[in-house]
Amino acid sequence: MRRAGWEVWHYPPARVVHVGGASLARDPAAPSEYYRSLRYFYAKHYGRLAGALLAPLLLVYRRGVR
């Protein structure tokens, strides 16, 4: 941000609320990218097997959410 010319301020009373997945409904390509990155994250941090096992679980989850 500094390199782009912005000032960086610290404001302790500020709070940020993250609403996970809130933007997925706005972009049709977003859900696929989200789930792809989730599989990558699991494979990276929990091993390839965990990433591979997550894929079919996500398919079941996505069908139930729609």
C-alpha positions, 0 to 999 in steps of 0.5 A: 500500500505504501508503494502505491502512495497510500498512508497506513494508519493504525486505528485500534477501535476498528473492527472488521467482520468477515462474512465468508463466502458472501461474494460467491453469489455475485460471480458465477466463476467464484464458487469453482475458484473458491473450492479449487483453492480450498482443495489446494489449501488442504493438500498443502497443509494436510497432505495430498490425501486430505486434498483428494478426500476433500474433493468428493466431500465438496461435491456432496456439500455443493449439491446440498447447498444449492 
